[in-house]
Amino acid sequence: MAGRINDDDVKAVRDAVPIDAVVSEYLQLRNAGGGNLKGLCPFHDEKSPSFQVSPSKGLYHCFGCQAGGDTLDFIMKIDHLSFSEAVERLAGTAGITLRYEEGGYTPGQSGRGERIRLVEANKAAAQFYVDQLDGAEAEIGRKFLASRGFDQAAAAHFGVGYSPAGWDHLTRFLRGKGFTDKELILSGLSQDSRSGKPIDRFRGRLMWPIRDITGEVVGFGARKLRDDDNGPKYLNTPETPIYKKSQVLYGIDLAKKEIAKTSSAVVVEGYTDVMACHLAGVTTAIATCGTAFGGDHIKILRRLLMDNATAEVIFTFDGDAAGQKAALRAFEDDQKFAAETSIAITPGGMDPCDLRLAEGDAAVATLVSSRTPLFEFALRQMVARHNLENPAGRAAALDEAAPVVAAIKNIAIQHESAVQLAGMLGIRDEQFVVKRVSQVARWARERGGRPGQGQGPGQQQGSGHQQGARTRSAHDQGAPEAAAHTPGPALNLRSPAHRTERELLKLALQRPALVSPAFDAYGPDEFTALPYATVRQAIQDAGGASLGTDDYLTRVRDAAPNDTVRAMVTELAVEAIHAKNVDEIYAGVQLVQVRLRAVDRRVHDIQGTMSRLGPNAPAEQLAAVQEELWVLQQYGQRLRNRGAEGL
């Protein structure tokens, strides 16, 4: 084993890699005010951002699901890494060489984390395949690329390579790099053979590296080139610890910045379609990897598109029956987007790659710009299934389509869409259709369900400009101010005492200089909420607010007795302070209010003690109690008269 990583090196890694730079590799971040950034939480599904990052503190916190921590915590949670693996990964990013206290200066390869080793194996394989594309054997691959309109520069841009036709070329190469047979099989690059020895999984094929959103190679897509290859046309990496086909989008590493910038994404069906779109200037194009576009893919896109009201997802499908079926399947997921969804039908059954070959780059751009709202497309497909030449057919079409329109909660848009539906059906009396849609919507509201529930696409809400129809959960709608107000047991933020204690702890964690040294004289018992008292104790155990240094928050989090308290520290360190001017005056008010309430509670307790003692109590005991009461009452009066100066 490599041993424990040196503490100074861990601190160096934390300090060297800004948390916002790490988080922004996975989701779009926007200004949240107060120096914080916000985005859609990658750890739970939401449509409005409750996830905040504080670059100055090196912390993140989600006010919806309560996930939080520092840069290392984020990497550990999102990529399912151990602590050592997360440190090693960020150290590699920062160019920091780690020291291991029980095993020498740098670990041997066997000491690296599993995920890191598999990523390294895929990275080495990708370069191997790229190098092979220049060889004589790969001429068939180069000809295929040329036939699809891709030159050498295009292949290099997307990292396209070639896997030799022999049994174990890659396997032997990676063994020479220090990878074990177990690692090669686990990565999906090799497979067991009948002889018991590993052989290459991909042989004699054109290779596309599949990268995750951070740009790391996690798998491959392999295209058949020869007639004697009995395998499928496209062969993908099998499911591995780092490759889940339902959770990756081909091209996302190249497209993510433009997707975030333009608030739009184009979903195509294959690797060559992504290449064609990007080369034609549509650099927001992405594709799934051998699976249907599903819920996990939607989550990835939502984090990039965030809650922009003008966001749009455009699907491109062939105009044949299969393409139309795929489009309707996409429509069934439409309500999961916080974006307008549209469809671009390729002419003549051509995919974007074919279209670029036949008509040039401009045709691909025109295809995308001429899209149709998916909502409208789905309605037309429903209507087209019926014979509109007779009243019975029109009535049946209306019965199927009305629940789709009725699901739109925005009344104005619902009315507009009902009028549009009347035109599709050829019903001149538009108000008849409008009333029918209203009836369906009212019927659904009375029964507490959705219009068309259980009727396939008819149960879905509208897309695009119909986004006003979408409902949100409480934490989706709330900014941190709303979501944070379910912080844990024994808290009641309607209580003035709890609100003030929370503000004081936020100041002590975020702006310790404003409350020092007075804060360090406050005992945990001055905080009436148990979670706040434990946070106060953690600050004390970390050396107090007066010692606030660069690693102050790290020391407080480390001093927390358990994950619950640690999460509360993170939450309070990230949550905005509720004041326009966070200054000594505001800090003084919080200090005084917390102390004054503690004094008043003690006065009340002493008065109760005096009542219990009665007039016949020993004189010395009674005098001591009366003196303490008098001192506290005088102190309380001084605080009321002089404020923070009376502390």
C-alpha positions in Angstrom: 0.0 0.0 0.0 1.1 3.5 -0.7 0.5 4.8 2.8 -1.1 7.9 4.2 -0.8 11.1 2.1 1.2 13.8 3.9 -1.1 16.4 5.5 0.9 19.4 4.1 0.4 17.9 0.6 -3.3 17.5 1.2 -3.6 21.2 2.2 -1.5 22.2 -0.9 -3.9 20.3 -3.1 -6.9 22.0 -1.5 -5.4 25.4 -1.9 -4.1 24.9 -5.4 -7.3 23.9 -7.2 -10.2 26.5 -6.9 -13.5 24.8 -6.1 -15.4 26.8 -8.7 -13.0 25.6 -11.4 -13.6 22.0 -10.4 -17.4 22.3 -10.0 -17.8 24.1 -13.3 -16.4 21.1 -15.1 -19.7 19.3 -14.2 -22.3 22.1 -14.3 -22.9 25.7 -15.3 -22.4 28.2 -12.5 -23.8 31.7 -12.4 -23.5 34.7 -10.0 -25.5 34.2 -6.9 -24.5 37.4 -5.2 -22.3 37.9 -2.2 -19.3 36.4 -3.9 -21.1 33.1 -4.3 -22.0 31.1 -7.4 -25.1 29.0 -8.1 -26.1 26.1 -10.3 -28.3 23.0 -10.5 -27.3 20.4 -7.9 -25.5 17.4 -9.5 -26.5 15.2 -6.5 -30.3 15.5 -6.7 -32.8 16.3 -9.5 -34.0 19.9 -9.5 -35.1 22.5 -12.0 -34.2 25.7 -10.1 -30.7 26.1 -8.6 -30.3 25.5 -4.9 -26.6 24.5 -5.1 -24.1 27.2 -4.1 -20.4 27.5 -4.3 -18.3 29.9 -2.3 -14.9 30.3 -4.1 -13.5 32.4 -1.2 -14.2 29.7 1.3 -13.5 26.7 -0.9 -16.9 25.2 0.0 -20.1 24.1 -1.7 -23.5 23.5 -0.2 -26.9 22.4 -1.6 -29.8 24.0 0.2 -32.1 21.3 -1.3 -30.4 18.0 -0.4 -27.9 19.3 2.2 -24.9 17.9 0.3 -21.8 20.1 1.0 -18.1 20.2 1.7 -14.8 21.3 0.2 -13.3 20.5 -3.2 -12.2 17.1 -2.2 -15.6 16.2 -0.8 -17.2 17.3 -4.1 -14.8 15.1 -6.2 -15.3 12.1 -3.8 -19.1 12.4 -4.1 -19.6 13.1 -7.7 -17.0 10.6 -9.1 -17.4 8.0 -6.3 -13.7 8.2 -5.2 -12.0 7.5 -1.9 -10.3 10.4 -0.1 -6.9 9.3 -1.4 -8.2 8.9 -4.9 -9.7 12.4 -4.9 -6.4 13.9 -3.6 -4.4 12.1 -6.2 -6.7 13.2 -9.0 -6.6 16.9 -8.0 -2.8 16.6 -7.4 -2.4 15.5 -11.0 -4.5 18.5 -12.1 -2.4 20.9 -10.1 1.0 19.2 -10.9 1.7 18.5 -7.3 3.8 15.4 -6.4 2.4 13.7 -3.3 4.4 12.3 -0.4 3.2 9.2 1.3 4.2 8.8 4.9 4.4 5.0 5.0 5.6 4.2 1.6 8.3 6.5 0.2 7.9 9.5 -1.9 5.6 8.5 -4.7 3.3 5.4 -4.7 3.8 2.5 -7.1 1.1 2.0 -9.7 -0.5 -0.6 -7.5 -1.3 2.1 -4.9 -3.4 4.2 -7.2 -7.2 4.2 -6.9 -9.2 2.0 -9.1 -11.0 4.8 -11.0 -7.8 6.7 -11.6 -6.1 3.5 -12.9 -9.0 2.8 -15.3 -9.1 6.4 -16.6 -5.3 6.2 -17.2 -5.7 2.9 -19.1 -8.4 4.4 -21.3 -6.3 7.5 -21.9 -3.3 5.4 -22.9 -5.5 3.3 -25.2 -6.9 6.4 -26.9 -3.4 7.6 -27.7 -2.5 4.1 -28.9 -5.5 4.1 -31.3 -4.6 7.6 -32.6 -1.1 6.5 -33.4 -2.3 3.4 -35.2 -4.5 5.5 -37.6 -1.4 6.6 -39.5 -0.3 3.0 -40.2 -0.7 1.0 -43.5 -3.3 -1.3 -42.0 -5.5 1.6 -41.1 -5.9 2.8 -44.7 -9.4 1.4 -44.7 -10.2 3.5 -41.7 -8.8 6.7 -43.3 -10.8 6.0 -46.5 -14.0 5.5 -44.5 -13.4 8.9 -42.8 -12.8 10.6 -46.1 -15.9 9.1 -47.5 -17.8 10.7 -44.7 -16.2 14.1 -45.3 -13.6 14.0 -42.5 -10.0 14.9 -43.1 -7.0 14.2 -40.9 -7.5 17.4 -39.0 -11.1 16.5 -38.2 -10.0 13.0 -37.0 -7.4 14.6 -34.8 -9.8 17.1 -33.3 -12.1 14.3 -32.2 -9.3 11.9 -31.3 -10.5 9.2 -33.8 -8.1 6.3 -34.0 -7.8 2.7 -35.2 -7.6 -0.6 -33.4 -5.3 -3.2 -35.1 -6.8 -6.4 -36.4 -4.5 -8.7 -34.3 -5.6 -10.4 -31.2 -3.7 -8.6 -28.5 -1.8 -5.5 -29.8 -3.4 -3.1 -27.3 -3.3 -5.6 -24.4 0.5 -6.1 -24.8 1.0 -2.4 -25.2 -0.8 -1.6 -21.9 0.9 -4.4 -20.1 4.1 -2.7 -21.0 2.7 0.5 -19.4 2.3 -1.3 -16.1 -1.4 -2.2 -16.3 -2.5 -5.5 -15.0 -4.7 -8.0 -16.8 -7.3 -7.5 -14.2 -7.3 -3.7 -14.8 -7.5 -4.2 -18.6 -10.5 -6.5 -18.3 -12.2 -4.3 -15.8 -11.8 -1.3 -18.1 -13.4 -3.1 -21.0 -10.4 -2.7 -23.2 -9.6 -6.4 -23.1 -11.6 -9.5 -22.6 -11.0 -13.1 -21.6 -10.3 -15.6 -24.4 -10.9 -19.4 -24.6 -7.2 -19.8 -23.9 -7.6 -18.0 -20.6 -5.4 -15.1 -21.7 -6.8 -11.6 -22.3 -7.2 -10.3 -25.8 -8.2 -7.0 -27.3 -12.0 -6.3 -27.2 -11.7 -4.0 -30.3 -9.9 -5.3 -33.4 -9.8 -3.9 -36.9 -12.2 -1.0 -36.2 -12.4 2.8 -36.3 -12.3 4.1 -32.8 -14.0 7.1 -31.2 -13.0 7.9 -27.6 -16.0 8.6 -25.4 -15.2 11.3 -22.8 -17.1 12.4 -19.8 -18.0 16.0 -19.1 -14.6 16.7 -17.7 -12.8 15.5 -20.8 -11.5 12.2 -19.4 -11.7 9.1 -21.7 -14.1 6.6 -20.1 -14.9 4.3 -23.0 -14.9 3.8 -26.8 -17.2 3.5 -29.7 -15.9 1.2 -32.5 -17.2 1.1 -36.1 -16.9 -2.0 -38.2 -14.9 -1.6 -41.4 -14.5 -5.0 -43.0 -17.1 -7.5 -44.3 -15.5 -10.4 -42.5 -16.1 -8.7 -39.2 -19.1 -10.6 -37.8 -19.7 -8.2 -35.0 -22.3 -5.4 -34.8 -21.9 -2.3 -36.9 -21.0 -0.3 -33.8 -19.5 -1.9 -30.7 -19.2 0.1 -27.5 -17.3 -0.4 -24.3 -19.3 -2.5 -21.9 -20.6 -1.2 -18.6 -17.6 -0.6 -16.3 -17.0 1.2 -13.0 -16.3 4.4 -15.1 -18.5 3.9 -18.1 -22.3 3.9 -17.8 -23.8 4.4 -21.3 -27.0 5.9 -19.8 -24.9 8.6 -18.1 -22.5 9.8 -20.9 -23.1 11.9 -24.0 -20.6 11.8 -26.8 -19.2 15.2 -27.6 -20.3 16.8 -24.3 -16.7 17.7 -23.4 -16.3 19.7 -26.6 -19.9 21.1 -26.6 -20.4 22.0 -22.9 -19.0 25.6 -23.0 -21.1 26.5 -26.0 -24.2 24.8 -24.6 -23.8 26.9 -21.5 -23.0 30.1 -23.4 -25.9 29.8 -25.9 -28.4 28.0 -23.6 -29.0 25.4 -26.3 -28.1 21.9 -27.2 -28.5 19.8 -30.4 -29.1 16.0 -29.9 -28.1 13.9 -32.8 -27.9 10.1 -33.2 -24.3 9.1 -33.9 -20.6 9.9 -33.6 -20.2 11.0 -37.3 -23.3 13.2 -36.9 -21.7 15.0 -33.9 -18.5 15.5 -36.0 -20.5 16.8 -39.0 -22.4 19.3 -36.9 -19.4 20.6 -35.1 -17.5 21.0 -38.4 -20.5 22.8 -39.8 -20.5 25.3 -37.0 -23.2 23.7 -34.8 -20.8 23.2 -31.9 -23.5 22.3 -29.4 -24.1 18.9 -30.9 -24.0 15.8 -28.7 -25.1 12.2 -29.0 -26.0 9.2 -26.9 -23.8 6.1 -26.9 -25.7 3.1 -28.1 -28.8 3.8 -26.0 -32.0 5.9 -26.1 -31.9 9.5 -24.8 -33.1 9.2 -21.2 -33.4 10.7 -17.7 -29.7 10.7 -16.8 -28.9 12.4 -20.1 -31.5 15.1 -19.3 -29.9 15.7 -15.9 -26.5 16.4 -17.5 -28.0 18.9 -20.0 -30.2 20.6 -17.4 -27.0 21.4 -15.3 -25.5 23.1 -18.3 -28.7 24.9 -19.5 -29.7 25.7 -15.9 -32.9 27.7 -15.4 -32.5 30.1 -18.4 -36.0 30.9 -19.7 -34.7 30.8 -23.3 -32.9 27.5 -23.1 -33.6 25.0 -25.9 -32.9 21.4 -26.7 -33.2 20.5 -30.4 -33.5 16.8 -31.4 -32.6 15.7 -35.0 -34.3 12.6 -36.3 -34.8 11.0 -39.7 -38.2 11.6 -41.2 -38.9 7.9 -41.4 -41.2 5.9 -39.1 -38.3 5.0 -36.7 -37.3 8.7 -36.5 -40.8 9.8 -35.8 -41.2 7.1 -33.1 -37.9 8.3 -31.5 -39.2 11.9 -31.5 -42.4 11.0 -29.8 -40.4 9.1 -27.2 -38.4 12.3 -26.6 -41.6 14.2 -26.2 -42.6 11.8 -23.4 -39.6 13.1 -21.5 -40.3 16.7 -22.4 -41.6 17.8 -19.0 -38.3 16.8 -17.4 -36.6 19.7 -19.2 -36.5 23.3 -17.9 -36.1 24.2 -21.6 -38.0 24.4 -24.8 -37.7 21.2 -26.8 -37.8 21.3 -30.6 -37.3 18.8 -33.4 -35.4 19.1 -36.7 -36.4 16.5 -39.3 -33.7 15.7 -41.7 -34.8 15.7 -45.4 -34.9 12.5 -47.4 -34.0 10.3 -44.5 -30.5 11.7 -44.4 -28.7 12.1 -41.1 -26.6 15.3 -40.5 -23.5 13.6 -41.7 -25.2 12.6 -45.0 -26.7 16.1 -45.3 -23.3 17.8 -44.9 -21.8 15.5 -47.6 -24.7 16.1 -50.0 -25.3 19.8 -49.5 -22.5 21.3 -47.4 -22.1 22.9 -44.0 -24.8 25.5 -44.6 -27.4 22.8 -45.0 -26.7 21.4 -41.5 -27.0 24.9 -40.0 -30.2 25.5 -41.9 -31.6 22.1 -40.6 -31.1 23.2 -37.0 -32.5 26.7 -37.5 -35.6 25.4 -39.2 -36.7 23.2 -36.2 -40.3 22.8 -35.1 -41.5 22.9 -31.4 -41.6 19.2 -30.3 -45.0 20.0 -28.7 -46.4 21.0 -32.1 -44.8 18.0 -33.8 -46.3 15.6 -31.3 -49.7 17.1 -31.7 -49.5 16.8 -35.5 -48.4 13.1 -35.2 -51.4 12.4 -33.0 -53.8 14.1 -35.3 -52.3 12.4 -38.4 -53.3 9.0 -37.0 -57.0 9.8 -37.6 -59.2 10.2 -40.6 -60.0 13.9 -40.5 -62.4 13.6 -43.5 -65.3 12.6 -41.2 -66.7 13.9 -37.9 -65.9 10.6 -36.0 -62.2 10.9 -37.0 -62.0 14.5 -36.0 -63.7 13.7 -32.7 -61.3 10.9 -32.0 -58.3 13.1 -32.8 -59.6 15.8 -30.5 -60.1 13.3 -27.7 -56.4 12.1 -28.0 -54.9 15.6 -28.3 -57.0 17.6 -25.9 -55.3 16.3 -22.8 -51.9 17.3 -24.1 -53.0 20.9 -24.5 -55.0 20.8 -21.3 -51.8 19.9 -19.4 -50.5 23.5 -20.1 -51.0 25.4 -16.9 -50.5 28.9 -18.4 -54.1 29.7 -19.4 -53.1 32.2 -22.2 -50.7 29.6 -23.8 -53.3 26.9 -23.3 -55.8 29.0 -25.2 -53.4 29.7 -28.0 -52.5 26.0 -28.4 -56.1 25.0 -28.4 -56.8 27.4 -31.3 -53.7 25.9 -33.1 -55.2 22.4 -32.5 -58.5 23.5 -34.0 -56.6 24.4 -37.2 -54.9 21.1 -37.3 -58.2 19.3 -37.0 -59.9 21.5 -39.5 -62.6 22.5 -37.0 -63.8 26.0 -37.9 -65.4 26.6 -34.5 -62.2 27.3 -32.5 -64.2 28.0 -29.3 -65.5 24.5 -29.4 -62.0 23.1 -29.1 -61.0 25.8 -26.5 -64.0 24.8 -24.3 -63.2 21.1 -24.7 -59.6 21.6 -23.6 -60.8 23.7 -20.6 -63.2 20.9 -19.6 -60.4 18.3 -19.7 -58.1 20.6 -17.6 -60.9 21.3 -15.1 -61.8 17.6 -14.8 -58.1 16.8 -14.1 -57.8 19.6 -11.4 -61.0 18.3 -9.6 -59.5 14.8 -9.4 -56.0 16.0 -8.4 -54.3 14.5 -11.4 -52.9 15.4 -14.8 -55.0 15.7 -17.9 -54.6 12.5 -20.0 -52.9 10.6 -17.2 -52.2 7.1 -18.5 -52.6 8.0 -22.1 -49.0 8.0 -23.3 -47.9 11.4 -24.6 -51.2 12.9 -23.7 -50.2 12.9 -20.1 -47.2 15.2 -20.7 -47.1 19.0 -20.2 -46.2 21.3 -23.0 -42.7 22.3 -23.9 -40.9 25.5 -24.9 -42.9 28.6 -24.4 -45.3 26.4 -22.3 -42.7 26.2 -19.5 -45.0 28.3 -17.4 -47.0 25.1 -17.1 -44.4 23.3 -15.1 -44.8 23.0 -11.4 -41.9 22.9 -9.0 -41.3 21.4 -5.6 -40.6 23.6 -2.7 -36.9 23.4 -2.8 -36.9 23.9 -6.6 -38.7 27.2 -6.2 -36.7 28.4 -3.3 -33.4 30.2 -3.4 -31.2 29.3 -0.5 -33.3 31.5 1.8 -36.2 29.2 1.3 -34.5 25.9 1.1 -32.1 26.5 4.0 -35.0 26.8 6.4 -35.2 23.1 6.9 -31.7 22.8 8.4 -32.1 20.0 10.8 -33.5 18.8 14.1 -34.4 21.2 17.0 -34.4 24.2 14.7 -37.3 26.7 14.3 -36.3 29.6 12.1 -39.5 31.4 12.9 -38.0 31.8 16.3 -36.2 35.2 16.6 -33.6 33.5 18.9 -32.8 30.8 16.4 -32.6 33.3 13.5 -30.2 35.5 15.4 -28.0 32.6 16.5 -27.8 31.4 12.9 -26.7 34.9 11.8 -24.1 35.1 14.5 -22.6 31.7 13.6 -22.6 32.7 9.9 -20.6 35.8 10.8 -18.2 33.7 13.0 -17.5 31.3 10.1 -17.6 33.8 7.2 -16.4 37.0 8.7 -14.6 36.0 12.0 -12.8 39.3 12.3 -16.1 41.2 12.7 -17.1 39.2 15.8 -13.7 38.6 17.4 -12.6 38.5 20.1 -16.0 38.9 21.7 -17.5 35.7 20.1 -14.8 33.4 21.6 -16.2 34.3 25.1 -19.6 32.9 24.2 -20.3 29.5 25.5 -22.1 26.8 23.6 -24.9 27.1 26.2 -25.7 30.6 24.9 -27.1 28.9 21.7 -30.6 27.5 22.4 -30.7 25.2 19.3 -28.7 22.1 19.8 -27.2 22.1 16.2 -26.0 25.6 16.7 -24.5 24.8 20.1 -22.5 21.9 18.5 -21.3 24.2 15.7 -20.2 26.8 18.4 -18.3 24.0 20.2 -16.6 23.0 16.9 -15.4 26.6 16.5 -14.1 26.5 20.0 -12.4 23.2 19.5 -10.7 24.5 16.3 -9.1 27.3 18.3 -11.8 30.0 18.1 -12.8 32.6 15.6 -9.9 34.9 16.7 -7.5 32.5 15.0 -9.3 32.8 11.6 -6.6 32.0 9.0 -6.6 30.5 5.5 -7.4 27.1 6.8 -9.9 28.3 9.5 -13.0 26.6 7.9 -11.1 23.4 7.3 -10.1 23.3 11.0 -13.7 23.9 12.1 -15.0 21.2 9.8 -12.4 18.8 11.0 -13.3 19.6 14.6 -17.0 18.7 14.0 -17.8 15.5 15.9 -19.8 13.9 13.0 -21.0 14.4 9.4 -24.3 16.1 10.5 -22.4 18.9 12.4 -19.9 19.1 9.5 -22.7 19.6 7.1 -24.2 22.3 9.3 -20.8 24.1 9.4 -20.6 24.0 5.6 -24.2 25.2 5.2 -23.6 28.2 7.5 -20.3 29.0 5.8 -21.9 29.2 2.4 -25.4 30.7 3.2 -25.7 34.4 2.5 -25.7 36.7 5.5 -29.0 38.5 5.6 -27.8 42.1 5.6 -27.1 44.7 2.8 -24.2 46.0 4.8 -22.2 43.3 6.6 -20.2 45.5 9.0 -19.2 45.9 12.6 -22.6 47.5 13.5 -24.5 44.5 12.1 -22.2 42.0 13.8 -22.5 43.9 17.1 -26.3 43.7 16.9 -26.1 39.9 16.5 -23.6 39.6 19.3 -25.7 41.7 21.7 -29.0 39.9 20.9 -27.6 36.4 21.5 -25.9 37.5 24.7 -28.9 39.5 25.9 -31.2 36.5 25.4 -28.8 34.3 27.3 -28.7 36.8 30.2 -32.5 37.1 30.3 -32.8 33.3 30.4 -30.3 33.2 33.3 -32.2 36.0 35.1 -35.4 34.0 34.7 -33.7 30.9 36.1 -32.4 32.8 39.1 -35.7 34.3 39.9 -37.2 30.8 39.9 -34.5 29.7 42.3 -35.3 32.5 44.7 -38.9 31.6 44.6 -38.1 28.0 45.5 -35.7 29.1 48.3 -38.3 31.3 50.0 -37.7 33.8 52.8 -36.5 31.2 55.2 -33.4 30.2 53.1 -29.9 30.5 54.6 -28.9 34.1 54.5 -25.5 33.5 52.8 -27.1 31.4 50.1 -29.9 33.9 49.5 -27.4 36.8 49.4 -25.3 35.0 46.8 -28.3 34.4 44.6 -29.4 38.0 44.9 -26.0 39.3 44.1 -25.8 37.2 40.9 -29.3 38.4 39.9 -28.3 42.0 40.5 -25.1 41.7 38.5 -26.9 40.1 35.6 -29.7 42.7 35.6 -27.1 45.5 35.5 -25.3 43.7 32.7 -28.5 43.3 30.7 -29.4 46.9 31.2 -25.9 48.0 30.0 -26.3 45.8 26.9 -29.7 47.5 26.2 -28.3 51.0 26.7 -24.9 50.7 25.1 -25.2 47.8 22.6 -21.9 46.1 21.5 -19.9 48.6 23.7 -21.5 47.0 26.7 -20.2 43.5 26.0 
